[in-house]
Amino acid sequence: MHVLPYLVAAYVFLTGCYGLATSRNLIHAIGCLAVCQSATYVLLLAVGYRDGGTAPVFSDIPPGSRPVVDPIVQALTLTDIVVGATVTALLLALVLQIAKRHGTVDPDELKELRG
């Protein structure tokens, strides 16, 4: 089993978390959150990868004659991409409304939002 994709996923996730923790701008924080989300794409594709695997279409070959990849992992990755894009768009729309109402996207200057 190759460990490189798992290390890449961990590095991308930690890079996004570092940017999220040090961000002084809400738009930058949303971008860093999207980077964290992209680490899950790499992780899911690493889990579903198989050396020499092909698409699981069994119309012309006998079952079990060659390795196939798991299509559920690929479907989960596509679902993760769609959900990540939707969440990012929603968060950017919320930041746009915050910028219109309060005139800033710095989280430290948004004292009115604290309860």
All heavy atoms as an XYZ file, in Angstrom:
850
protein
N       0.849     -1.181      0.000
C       0.000      0.000      0.000
C       0.893      1.242      0.000
O       1.843      1.338      0.759
C      -0.903     -0.010      1.228
C      -1.726      1.229      1.354
S      -2.812      1.233      2.767
C      -4.214      0.461      2.051
N       0.548      2.179     -0.843
C       1.326      3.409     -0.929
C       0.844      4.394      0.121
O      -0.348      4.581      0.332
C       1.186      4.025     -2.317
C       1.695      3.128     -3.399
N       3.033      2.930     -3.614
C       1.052      2.358     -4.308
C       3.199      2.094     -4.608
N       2.002      1.725     -5.049
N       1.778      5.046      0.765
C       1.440      5.975      1.834
C       1.456      7.427      1.359
O       0.947      8.305      2.042
C       2.384      5.751      3.044
C       3.776      6.257      2.742
C       1.833      6.355      4.291
N       1.992      7.676      0.171
C       2.134      9.040     -0.330
C       0.799      9.792     -0.453
O       0.717     10.946     -0.017
C       2.878      9.046     -1.665
C       3.132     10.427     -2.267
C       4.029     11.254     -1.345
C       3.740     10.306     -3.637
N      -0.265      9.204     -1.006
C      -1.524      9.970     -1.080
C      -2.069     10.358      0.287
O      -2.663     11.433      0.448
C      -2.486      9.028     -1.800
C      -1.633      8.060     -2.506
C      -0.389      7.928     -1.710
N      -1.868      9.516      1.283
C      -2.331      9.835      2.631
C      -1.514     10.975      3.234
O      -2.063     11.840      3.929
C      -2.266      8.595      3.519
C      -3.114      7.469      3.000
C      -2.534      6.377      2.374
C      -4.495      7.510      3.110
C      -3.310      5.350      1.885
C      -5.282      6.487      2.619
C      -4.684      5.410      2.007
O      -5.465      4.407      1.515
N      -0.229     10.991      2.947
C       0.610     12.094      3.425
C       0.246     13.402      2.716
O       0.228     14.467      3.348
C       2.088     11.765      3.205
C       2.660     10.639      4.067
C       4.104     10.352      3.667
C       2.555     10.977      5.532
N      -0.063     13.328      1.424
C      -0.472     14.518      0.682
C      -1.789     15.045      1.243
O      -1.957     16.258      1.447
C      -0.576     14.217     -0.826
C      -1.266     15.343     -1.565
C       0.797     13.965     -1.404
N      -2.735     14.142      1.525
C      -4.019     14.569      2.094
C      -3.826     15.214      3.458
O      -4.439     16.241      3.761
C      -4.970     13.379      2.194
N      -2.954     14.638      4.283
C      -2.695     15.223      5.602
C      -2.028     16.581      5.470
O      -2.367     17.526      6.205
C      -1.827     14.277      6.428
N      -1.073     16.720      4.536
C      -0.395     17.998      4.343
C      -1.361     19.077      3.857
O      -1.339     20.206      4.363
C       0.759     17.824      3.343
C       1.465     19.108      3.037
C       2.345     19.673      3.957
C       1.245     19.787      1.839
C       2.992     20.873      3.682
C       1.884     20.974      1.561
C       2.756     21.515      2.487
O       3.384     22.693      2.212
N      -2.214     18.729      2.900
C      -3.183     19.704      2.385
C      -4.153     20.112      3.497
O      -4.482     21.296      3.658
C      -3.929     19.136      1.155
C      -5.093     20.010      0.756
C      -2.969     18.976     -0.007
N      -4.606     19.135      4.296
C      -5.526     19.441      5.380
C      -4.867     20.334      6.431
O      -5.463     21.318      6.888
C      -6.019     18.145      6.027
C      -6.991     18.372      7.141
C      -8.297     18.722      6.865
C      -6.606     18.253      8.463
C      -9.208     18.949      7.886
C      -7.495     18.472      9.486
C      -8.799     18.820      9.204
N      -3.637     20.022      6.824
C      -2.952     20.835      7.829
C      -2.622     22.230      7.302
O      -2.665     23.208      8.061
C      -1.688     20.125      8.308
C      -1.941     18.870      9.139
C      -0.624     18.172      9.457
C      -2.699     19.198     10.405
N      -2.318     22.341      6.018
C      -2.085     23.660      5.425
C      -3.355     24.506      5.469
O      -3.320     25.686      5.824
C      -1.597     23.509      3.973
O      -0.414     22.732      3.958
C      -1.338     24.852      3.344
N      -4.478     23.894      5.136
C      -5.752     24.613      5.216
C      -6.109     24.997      6.642
O      -6.620     26.092      6.899
N      -5.850     24.107      7.601
C      -6.133     24.413      9.011
C      -5.248     25.548      9.520
O      -5.705     26.404     10.277
C      -5.944     23.175      9.877
S      -7.269     21.988      9.718
N      -3.986     25.556      9.100
C      -3.090     26.639      9.505
C      -3.578     27.976      8.946
O      -3.611     28.985      9.651
C      -1.661     26.360      9.035
C      -0.723     27.504      9.317
C      -0.247     27.731     10.598
C      -0.328     28.372      8.303
C       0.603     28.792     10.865
C       0.517     29.434      8.553
C       0.979     29.633      9.840
O       1.811     30.692     10.100
N      -3.966     27.986      7.687
C      -4.494     29.214      7.091
C      -5.784     29.653      7.757
O      -6.022     30.846      7.950
N      -6.608     28.702      8.145
C      -7.861     29.019      8.820
C      -7.608     29.603     10.205
O      -8.283     30.552     10.627
C      -8.707     27.752      8.925
C     -10.153     27.879      9.320
C     -10.904     28.745      8.318
C     -10.785     26.510      9.404
N      -6.618     29.082     10.895
C      -6.320     29.565     12.242
C      -5.659     30.940     12.241
O      -5.838     31.720     13.185
C      -5.424     28.567     12.966
N      -4.924     31.261     11.206
C      -4.200     32.528     11.169
C      -4.885     33.592     10.320
O      -4.330     34.669     10.138
C      -2.778     32.312     10.635
O      -2.854     31.776      9.313
C      -1.988     31.382     11.535
N      -6.071     33.304      9.824
C      -6.751     34.217      8.908
C      -7.330     35.418      9.649
O      -7.919     35.293     10.706
C      -7.867     33.483      8.178
O      -8.557     34.376      7.341
N      -7.174     36.590      9.068
C      -7.772     37.822      9.587
C      -8.773     38.375      8.597
O      -9.094     39.552      8.624
C      -6.697     38.871      9.861
C      -5.752     38.527     10.962
C      -6.415     38.527     12.339
N      -6.907     37.192     12.652
C      -7.899     36.918     13.467
N      -8.556     37.845     14.074
N      -8.286     35.682     13.680
N      -9.261     37.540      7.700
C     -10.202     37.948      6.673
C     -11.175     36.786      6.464
O     -10.757     35.643      6.316
C      -9.442     38.256      5.379
C     -10.317     38.866      4.320
O     -11.514     38.657      4.293
N      -9.695     39.605      3.420
N     -12.464     37.076      6.441
C     -13.448     36.001      6.312
C     -13.383     35.310      4.950
O     -13.586     34.099      4.857
C     -14.855     36.559      6.551
C     -15.164     36.986      7.984
C     -16.549     37.615      8.064
C     -15.073     35.804      8.921
N     -13.067     36.051      3.904
C     -12.966     35.444      2.580
C     -11.760     34.507      2.527
O     -11.837     33.407      1.976
C     -12.893     36.535      1.491
C     -14.200     37.316      1.477
C     -12.620     35.926      0.126
C     -14.207     38.508      0.568
N     -10.662     34.904      3.130
C      -9.490     34.043      3.204
C      -9.796     32.792      4.022
O      -9.359     31.693      3.684
C      -8.313     34.809      3.819
C      -7.055     34.024      3.875
N      -6.637     33.386      5.017
C      -6.126     33.753      2.932
C      -5.500     32.764      4.787
N      -5.164     32.979      3.512
N     -10.565     32.942      5.086
C     -10.930     31.792      5.922
C     -11.783     30.803      5.131
O     -11.623     29.590      5.273
C     -11.672     32.264      7.166
N     -12.688     31.299      4.296
C     -13.510     30.415      3.484
C     -12.652     29.684      2.447
O     -12.839     28.499      2.185
C     -14.648     31.207      2.817
C     -15.618     31.684      3.885
C     -15.373     30.377      1.775
C     -16.638     32.661      3.389
N     -11.686     30.376      1.883
C     -10.755     29.721      0.956
C      -9.954     28.628      1.633
O      -9.744     27.550      1.066
N      -9.511     28.891      2.854
C      -8.763     27.875      3.599
C      -9.648     26.695      3.974
O      -9.194     25.553      3.998
C      -8.149     28.493      4.847
S      -6.841     29.670      4.487
N     -10.911     26.959      4.247
C     -11.852     25.880      4.517
C     -12.057     25.027      3.262
O     -12.177     23.793      3.360
C     -13.173     26.457      4.994
C     -14.179     25.492      5.586
C     -13.623     24.861      6.850
C     -15.470     26.213      5.893
N     -12.065     25.646      2.105
C     -12.175     24.893      0.850
C     -10.927     24.044      0.608
O     -11.019     22.935      0.068
C     -12.402     25.850     -0.310
N      -9.764     24.537      1.029
C      -8.535     23.747      0.921
C      -8.615     22.531      1.840
O      -8.227     21.416      1.457
C      -7.295     24.611      1.221
C      -6.050     23.761      1.370
C      -7.093     25.643      0.132
N      -9.130     22.715      3.044
C      -9.329     21.579      3.951
C     -10.275     20.558      3.335
O     -10.070     19.351      3.459
C      -9.882     22.051      5.292
S      -8.724     22.936      6.318
N     -11.312     21.044      2.688
C     -12.272     20.155      2.032
C     -11.615     19.378      0.900
O     -11.936     18.217      0.676
C     -13.442     20.974      1.508
C     -14.510     20.180      0.821
C     -15.434     19.476      1.777
O     -15.519     19.850      2.929
N     -16.100     18.466      1.297
N     -10.696     19.995      0.182
C     -10.053     19.299     -0.932
C      -9.146     18.173     -0.454
O      -8.847     17.254     -1.224
C      -9.267     20.288     -1.797
O      -8.178     20.805     -1.087
N      -8.723     18.209      0.785
C      -7.944     17.096      1.324
C      -8.791     15.832      1.389
O      -8.268     14.724      1.230
C      -7.406     17.441      2.703
N     -10.095     15.978      1.586
C     -10.952     14.797      1.610
C     -11.078     14.177      0.230
O     -11.248     12.964      0.114
C     -12.347     15.134      2.165
O     -12.966     16.098      1.330
C     -12.265     15.656      3.578
N     -10.975     14.986     -0.837
C     -11.004     14.421     -2.183
C      -9.804     13.498     -2.390
O      -9.939     12.386     -2.891
C     -10.966     15.492     -3.272
C     -11.907     16.645     -3.129
C     -11.608     17.873     -3.687
C     -13.100     16.533     -2.441
C     -12.458     18.944     -3.586
C     -13.964     17.607     -2.323
C     -13.634     18.805     -2.896
O     -14.476     19.868     -2.782
N      -8.636     13.985     -1.994
C      -7.423     13.191     -2.148
C      -7.512     11.921     -1.307
O      -7.140     10.833     -1.754
C      -6.177     14.027     -1.758
C      -4.912     13.188     -1.816
C      -6.054     15.244     -2.648
N      -8.022     12.048     -0.096
C      -8.131     10.886      0.788
C      -9.098      9.848      0.222
O      -8.792      8.652      0.205
C      -8.574     11.331      2.175
C      -8.668     10.228      3.216
C      -7.292      9.639      3.490
C      -9.289     10.750      4.479
N     -10.257     10.282     -0.252
C     -11.214      9.333     -0.808
C     -10.675      8.652     -2.064
O     -10.860      7.443     -2.253
C     -12.530     10.042     -1.128
C     -13.438     10.317      0.059
C     -14.599     11.211     -0.364
C     -13.961      9.031      0.648
N     -10.004      9.396     -2.909
C      -9.439      8.781     -4.108
C      -8.288      7.841     -3.768
O      -8.083      6.833     -4.453
C      -8.998      9.859     -5.096
C     -10.152     10.642     -5.722
C      -9.601     11.755     -6.601
C     -11.059      9.731     -6.506
N      -7.551      8.127     -2.716
C      -6.487      7.220     -2.287
C      -7.061      5.919     -1.743
O      -6.498      4.846     -1.954
C      -5.612      7.892     -1.235
N      -8.188      6.005     -1.055
C      -8.820      4.800     -0.515
C      -9.353      3.933     -1.648
O      -9.252      2.701     -1.606
C      -9.953      5.192      0.462
C     -10.822      4.006      0.798
C      -9.372      5.785      1.723
N      -9.911      4.541     -2.679
C     -10.527      3.785     -3.760
C      -9.590      3.362     -4.872
O     -10.009      2.661     -5.787
N      -8.333      3.745     -4.810
C      -7.389      3.410     -5.883
C      -6.944      1.960     -5.779
O      -6.728      1.432     -4.686
C      -6.176      4.333     -5.824
C      -5.131      4.014     -6.852
C      -5.324      4.375     -8.178
C      -3.968      3.352     -6.505
C      -4.377      4.080     -9.136
C      -3.013      3.049     -7.454
C      -3.223      3.415     -8.761
O      -2.287      3.121     -9.706
N      -6.793      1.318     -6.932
C      -6.266     -0.043     -6.984
C      -5.314     -0.143     -8.169
O      -5.672      0.254     -9.284
C      -7.405     -1.038     -7.128
C      -6.917     -2.466     -7.119
C      -8.045     -3.441     -7.173
N      -8.707     -3.437     -5.877
C      -9.719     -4.237     -5.593
N     -10.179     -5.059     -6.495
N     -10.279     -4.194     -4.412
N      -4.115     -0.674     -7.951
C      -3.133     -0.824     -9.033
C      -3.691     -1.725    -10.131
O      -4.158     -2.832     -9.868
C      -1.833     -1.429     -8.507
C      -1.000     -0.421     -7.734
O      -1.140      0.772     -8.012
O      -0.212     -0.838     -6.864
N      -3.665     -1.245    -11.353
C      -4.123     -2.030    -12.485
C      -5.628     -2.153    -12.570
O      -6.135     -2.915    -13.388
N      -6.360     -1.412    -11.748
C      -7.812     -1.504    -11.739
C      -8.429     -0.792    -12.925
O      -7.909      0.197    -13.432
N      -9.549     -1.309    -13.377
C     -10.275     -0.701    -14.476
C     -11.699     -0.402    -14.021
O     -12.091     -0.730    -12.907
C     -10.316     -1.643    -15.703
O     -10.950     -2.865    -15.319
C      -8.928     -1.926    -16.228
N     -12.464      0.185    -14.889
C     -13.852      0.509    -14.580
C     -14.649     -0.791    -14.385
O     -14.423     -1.773    -15.090
C     -14.465      1.333    -15.695
N     -15.573     -0.795    -13.444
C     -16.315     -2.032    -13.163
C     -17.463     -2.276    -14.150
O     -18.633     -2.270    -13.792
C     -16.832     -1.807    -11.744
C     -16.970     -0.340    -11.630
C     -15.865      0.237    -12.467
N     -17.111     -2.498    -15.407
C     -18.091     -2.818    -16.435
C     -17.803     -4.259    -16.858
O     -16.747     -4.549    -17.409
C     -17.978     -1.856    -17.637
C     -18.970     -2.216    -18.718
C     -18.171     -0.431    -17.174
N     -18.731     -5.148    -16.593
C     -18.493     -6.574    -16.792
C     -19.221     -7.130    -18.004
O     -19.661     -8.262    -18.010
C     -18.930     -7.356    -15.550
C     -18.167     -7.021    -14.319
C     -18.789     -6.395    -13.269
C     -16.822     -7.325    -14.212
C     -18.089     -6.083    -12.118
C     -16.113     -7.017    -13.070
C     -16.744     -6.395    -12.026
N     -19.365     -6.357    -19.055
C     -20.120     -6.837    -20.212
C     -19.318     -7.791    -21.083
O     -19.869     -8.707    -21.667
C     -20.615     -5.662    -21.040
O     -19.516     -4.937    -21.553
N     -18.009     -7.585    -21.180
C     -17.230     -8.384    -22.119
C     -16.165     -9.264    -21.462
O     -15.453     -9.975    -22.156
C     -16.567     -7.469    -23.143
C     -15.635     -6.460    -22.487
O     -15.745     -6.271    -21.269
O     -14.806     -5.875    -23.203
N     -16.045     -9.243    -20.149
C     -15.023    -10.042    -19.476
C     -15.682    -10.902    -18.406
O     -16.711    -10.537    -17.847
C     -13.941     -9.159    -18.839
C     -14.558     -8.220    -17.810
C     -13.159     -8.385    -19.868
C     -13.552     -7.555    -16.918
N     -15.088    -12.027    -18.084
C     -15.637    -12.839    -16.991
C     -15.328    -12.179    -15.643
O     -14.250    -11.602    -15.456
C     -14.917    -14.180    -17.135
C     -13.714    -13.906    -17.961
C     -14.018    -12.701    -18.803
N     -16.261    -12.229    -14.698
C     -16.032    -11.626    -13.382
C     -14.848    -12.269    -12.669
O     -14.646    -13.476    -12.714
C     -17.331    -11.895    -12.628
C     -18.350    -12.138    -13.686
C     -17.609    -12.743    -14.836
N     -14.054    -11.442    -12.040
C     -12.893    -11.907    -11.283
C     -11.630    -12.094    -12.088
O     -10.611    -12.522    -11.552
N     -11.645    -11.757    -13.390
C     -10.451    -11.958    -14.203
C      -9.458    -10.810    -14.103
O      -8.295    -10.973    -14.424
C     -10.844    -12.173    -15.668
O     -11.449    -10.996    -16.176
N      -9.905     -9.663    -13.665
C      -8.999     -8.522    -13.494
C      -9.513     -7.658    -12.343
O     -10.705     -7.669    -12.018
C      -8.883     -7.711    -14.780
C     -10.170     -7.074    -15.212
C      -9.995     -6.287    -16.490
N     -11.289     -5.740    -16.871
C     -11.517     -5.089    -17.959
N     -10.543     -4.880    -18.806
N     -12.717     -4.622    -18.230
N      -8.617     -6.877    -11.717
C      -9.065     -6.024    -10.599
C      -9.860     -4.829    -11.112
O      -9.592     -4.301    -12.192
C      -7.758     -5.581     -9.945
C      -6.731     -5.687    -11.014
C      -7.176     -6.810    -11.914
N     -10.855     -4.443    -10.338
C     -11.667     -3.276    -10.677
C     -11.640     -2.305     -9.502
O     -11.395     -2.693     -8.361
C     -13.119     -3.660    -11.015
C     -13.180     -4.490    -12.275
C     -13.774     -4.380     -9.865
N     -11.878     -1.038     -9.798
C     -11.933     -0.020     -8.749
C     -13.337      0.015     -8.163
O     -14.300     -0.429     -8.787
C     -11.515      1.370     -9.281
C     -10.066      1.372     -9.701
C     -12.404      1.796    -10.415
N     -13.443      0.563     -6.981
C     -14.733      0.654     -6.310
C     -15.456      1.912     -6.787
O     -14.995      3.023     -6.540
C     -14.515      0.705     -4.800
C     -15.791      0.586     -4.012
O     -16.842      0.322     -4.629
O     -15.745      0.754     -2.781
N     -16.598      1.799     -7.454
C     -17.284      2.988     -7.962
C     -17.962      3.801     -6.858
O     -18.258      4.979     -7.059
C     -18.317      2.413     -8.931
C     -18.571      1.045     -8.432
C     -17.273      0.570     -7.853
N     -18.184      3.219     -5.692
C     -18.837      3.956     -4.608
C     -17.926      5.057     -4.085
O     -18.385      6.153     -3.764
C     -19.268      2.987     -3.496
C     -20.339      2.076     -4.053
C     -19.733      3.729     -2.265
C     -20.928      1.106     -3.129
N     -16.634      4.803     -4.027
C     -15.691      5.830     -3.569
C     -15.660      6.984     -4.553
O     -15.606      8.150     -4.153
C     -14.290      5.220     -3.364
C     -13.294      6.278     -2.969
C     -14.333      4.120     -2.330
N     -15.734      6.679     -5.834
C     -15.767      7.743     -6.836
C     -17.053      8.558     -6.726
O     -17.035      9.785     -6.848
C     -15.624      7.145     -8.227
C     -14.289      6.480     -8.454
C     -14.223      5.722     -9.760
O     -15.156      5.740    -10.544
N     -13.105      5.070     -9.992
N     -18.163      7.896     -6.476
C     -19.431      8.610     -6.299
C     -19.397      9.476     -5.046
O     -19.911     10.600     -5.038
C     -20.583      7.615     -6.231
N     -18.785      8.976     -3.978
C     -18.652      9.779     -2.755
C     -17.778     11.003     -2.993
O     -18.051     12.085     -2.456
C     -18.064      8.933     -1.622
C     -19.003      7.951     -0.954
C     -18.224      7.066      0.019
C     -20.096      8.675     -0.225
N     -16.732     10.843     -3.783
C     -15.865     11.979     -4.092
C     -16.614     13.039     -4.889
O     -16.505     14.231     -4.601
C     -14.623     11.505     -4.872
O     -13.952     10.507     -4.111
C     -13.674     12.650     -5.133
N     -17.394     12.623     -5.871
C     -18.185     13.593     -6.641
C     -19.219     14.286     -5.758
O     -19.453     15.490     -5.874
C     -18.865     12.897     -7.812
C     -17.951     12.504     -8.969
C     -18.713     11.688     -9.997
C     -17.338     13.730     -9.606
N     -19.847     13.530     -4.864
C     -20.798     14.131     -3.933
C     -20.105     15.122     -3.014
O     -20.636     16.198     -2.726
C     -21.490     13.033     -3.107
O     -22.095     12.108     -4.005
C     -22.536     13.610     -2.189
N     -18.896     14.783     -2.566
C     -18.121     15.674     -1.703
C     -17.772     16.962     -2.431
O     -17.821     18.051     -1.847
C     -16.857     14.951     -1.246
C     -16.123     15.664     -0.139
O     -16.723     16.555      0.503
O     -14.959     15.315      0.118
N     -17.455     16.877     -3.704
C     -17.137     18.075     -4.485
C     -18.359     18.976     -4.599
O     -18.274     20.197     -4.424
C     -16.600     17.677     -5.874
C     -15.211     17.055     -5.741
C     -16.551     18.874     -6.814
C     -14.705     16.401     -7.003
N     -19.516     18.383     -4.861
C     -20.740     19.180     -5.007
C     -21.118     19.840     -3.681
O     -21.462     21.028     -3.637
C     -21.887     18.302     -5.544
C     -23.213     19.021     -5.472
C     -21.593     17.872     -6.967
N     -21.045     19.087     -2.596
C     -21.379     19.644     -1.285
C     -20.385     20.734     -0.897
O     -20.765     21.789     -0.369
C     -21.430     18.531     -0.221
C     -21.512     19.096      1.175
C     -22.615     17.614     -0.483
N     -19.101     20.516     -1.167
C     -18.096     21.528     -0.862
C     -18.304     22.815     -1.637
O     -18.162     23.919     -1.095
N     -18.653     22.705     -2.912
C     -18.918     23.902     -3.715
C     -20.158     24.637     -3.211
O     -20.176     25.873     -3.159
C     -19.087     23.520     -5.178
N     -21.165     23.890     -2.792
C     -22.385     24.515     -2.283
C     -22.131     25.240     -0.967
O     -22.589     26.375     -0.769
C     -23.480     23.450     -2.098
O     -23.669     22.771     -3.337
C     -24.779     24.067     -1.646
N     -21.405     24.599     -0.075
C     -21.100     25.228      1.214
C     -20.234     26.468      1.016
O     -20.456     27.504      1.660
C     -20.425     24.210      2.160
C     -19.842     24.885      3.381
C     -21.422     23.144      2.569
N     -19.263     26.386      0.126
C     -18.412     27.544     -0.143
C     -19.223     28.703     -0.718
O     -19.043     29.854     -0.303
C     -17.283     27.152     -1.115
O     -16.522     26.095     -0.538
C     -16.370     28.326     -1.402
N     -20.129     28.420     -1.645
C     -20.975     29.475     -2.209
C     -21.875     30.095     -1.149
O     -22.052     31.318     -1.104
C     -21.806     28.916     -3.352
N     -22.433     29.272     -0.270
C     -23.291     29.791      0.794
C     -22.497     30.665      1.756
O     -22.954     31.750      2.146
C     -23.948     28.637      1.551
C     -24.832     29.034      2.722
C     -26.060     29.775      2.231
C     -25.219     27.822      3.525
N     -21.307     30.226      2.138
C     -20.486     31.029      3.050
C     -20.047     32.346      2.409
O     -20.012     33.383      3.078
C     -19.273     30.223      3.514
C     -19.571     29.078      4.477
C     -18.311     28.269      4.737
C     -20.140     29.602      5.777
N     -19.711     32.316      1.130
C     -19.337     33.558      0.453
C     -20.521     34.519      0.362
O     -20.351     35.736      0.489
C     -18.777     33.264     -0.938
C     -17.372     32.675     -0.960
C     -16.993     32.254     -2.370
C     -16.359     33.654     -0.398
N     -21.733     33.995      0.169
C     -22.916     34.852      0.160
C     -23.149     35.476      1.535
O     -23.515     36.654      1.642
C     -24.141     34.053     -0.275
N     -22.922     34.707      2.589
C     -23.059     35.259      3.937
C     -22.009     36.334      4.216
O     -22.316     37.360      4.827
C     -22.953     34.143      4.974
C     -24.138     33.192      5.057
C     -23.825     32.045      5.997
C     -25.376     33.930      5.504
N     -20.784     36.114      3.771
C     -19.729     37.123      3.957
C     -20.057     38.380      3.168
O     -19.808     39.496      3.633
C     -18.352     36.542      3.567
C     -17.295     37.634      3.465
C     -17.922     35.504      4.570
N     -20.635     38.220      1.991
C     -21.039     39.386      1.207
C     -22.089     40.204      1.952
O     -22.014     41.443      1.991
C     -21.574     38.938     -0.159
C     -21.953     40.031     -1.128
C     -20.724     40.831     -1.523
C     -22.614     39.441     -2.344
N     -23.053     39.551      2.579
C     -24.065     40.262      3.358
C     -23.461     40.919      4.596
O     -23.847     42.035      4.965
C     -25.186     39.298      3.761
C     -26.022     38.838      2.596
C     -26.686     39.991      1.881
O     -27.229     40.900      2.496
N     -26.610     39.958      0.554
N     -22.512     40.250      5.236
C     -21.824     40.850      6.395
C     -21.050     42.085      5.956
O     -21.057     43.118      6.644
C     -20.895     39.815      7.064
C     -21.730     38.767      7.794
C     -19.925     40.477      8.026
C     -20.933     37.599      8.324
N     -20.378     42.012      4.810
C     -19.620     43.164      4.317
C     -20.544     44.326      3.972
O     -20.198     45.491      4.212
C     -18.797     42.754      3.102
N     -21.714     44.047      3.448
C     -22.665     45.119      3.121
C     -23.207     45.783      4.378
O     -23.362     46.996      4.434
C     -23.824     44.562      2.297
C     -23.505     44.320      0.856
C     -24.744     43.816      0.125
C     -24.446     43.524     -1.320
N     -25.628     42.980     -2.024
N     -23.522     44.991      5.385
C     -24.139     45.548      6.598
C     -23.147     46.190      7.545
O     -23.466     47.168      8.204
C     -24.896     44.456      7.343
C     -26.118     44.009      6.612
C     -26.870     42.996      7.404
N     -27.971     42.496      6.596
C     -29.090     42.066      7.099
N     -29.261     42.047      8.392
N     -30.031     41.628      6.303
N     -21.955     45.612      7.653
C     -21.005     46.096      8.652
C     -19.788     46.801      8.059
O     -19.010     47.397      8.789
C     -20.545     44.927      9.531
C     -21.674     44.263     10.259
N     -22.252     44.805     11.372
C     -22.338     43.100     10.010
C     -23.217     44.008     11.791
N     -23.296     42.976     10.980
N     -19.594     46.691      6.767
C     -18.510     47.408      6.116
C     -17.131     46.813      6.324
O     -16.138     47.450      5.993
N     -17.043     45.591      6.826
C     -15.745     44.953      7.046
C     -15.902     43.442      6.946
O     -16.996     42.910      7.134
C     -15.157     45.327      8.417
O     -13.865     44.743      8.534
C     -16.033     44.857      9.554
N     -14.789     42.787      6.636
C     -14.761     41.330      6.651
C     -13.726     40.820      7.653
O     -13.373     39.648      7.643
C     -14.488     40.741      5.247
C     -15.657     40.982      4.332
C     -13.209     41.280      4.659
N     -13.258     41.703      8.526
C     -12.333     41.317      9.582
C     -13.142     40.785     10.768
O     -13.987     41.491     11.315
C     -11.499     42.525     10.008
C     -10.413     42.159     11.002
O     -10.206     40.954     11.238
O      -9.766     43.077     11.523
N     -12.910     39.552     11.189
C     -13.720     38.999     12.278
C     -13.527     39.717     13.614
O     -14.434     39.717     14.454
C     -13.274     37.540     12.373
C     -12.169     37.351     11.441
C     -12.007     38.573     10.629
N     -12.380     40.335     13.820
C     -12.149     41.049     15.079
C     -12.957     42.338     15.177
O     -13.250     42.810     16.270
C     -10.665     41.370     15.247
C      -9.832     40.122     15.484
O     -10.403     39.129     15.993
O      -8.641     40.140     15.155
N     -13.314     42.918     14.048
C     -14.072     44.168     14.056
C     -15.584     43.959     14.095
O     -16.334     44.924     14.154
C     -13.703     44.995     12.820
C     -12.264     45.470     12.827
C     -11.928     46.269     11.603
O     -12.859     46.629     10.854
O     -10.736     46.533     11.381
N     -16.032     42.751     14.081
C     -17.464     42.451     14.078
C     -17.961     42.217     15.489
O     -18.435     41.162     15.865
C     -17.758     41.225     13.193
C     -17.438     41.402     11.722
C     -17.570     40.094     10.987
C     -18.332     42.453     11.108
N     -17.872     43.249     16.307
C     -18.292     43.156     17.712
C     -19.801     43.016     17.870
O     -20.280     42.455     18.831
C     -17.828     44.391     18.476
C     -16.360     44.684     18.341
C     -15.596     44.068     19.454
C     -14.167     44.566     19.396
N     -13.206     43.549     19.343
N     -20.568     43.540     16.900
C     -22.023     43.490     16.994
C     -22.573     42.097     16.856
O     -23.695     41.821     17.260
C     -22.622     44.379     15.898
C     -22.217     45.835     16.026
C     -22.627     46.621     14.800
O     -23.259     46.029     13.897
O     -22.309     47.805     14.732
N     -21.808     41.185     16.271
C     -22.292     39.828     16.064
C     -22.110     38.936     17.290
O     -22.634     37.845     17.323
C     -21.572     39.190     14.865
C     -21.795     39.868     13.514
C     -21.012     39.158     12.439
C     -23.274     39.869     13.180
N     -21.375     39.412     18.264
C     -21.169     38.614     19.485
C     -22.373     38.736     20.389
O     -22.976     39.782     20.531
C     -19.915     39.069     20.203
C     -18.684     38.795     19.371
C     -17.440     39.072     20.112
N     -16.318     38.815     19.213
C     -15.169     39.392     19.290
N     -14.935     40.255     20.243
N     -14.222     39.105     18.432
N     -22.727     37.624     21.046
C     -23.934     37.596     21.868
C     -23.748     38.004     23.282
O     -22.844     38.326     23.888
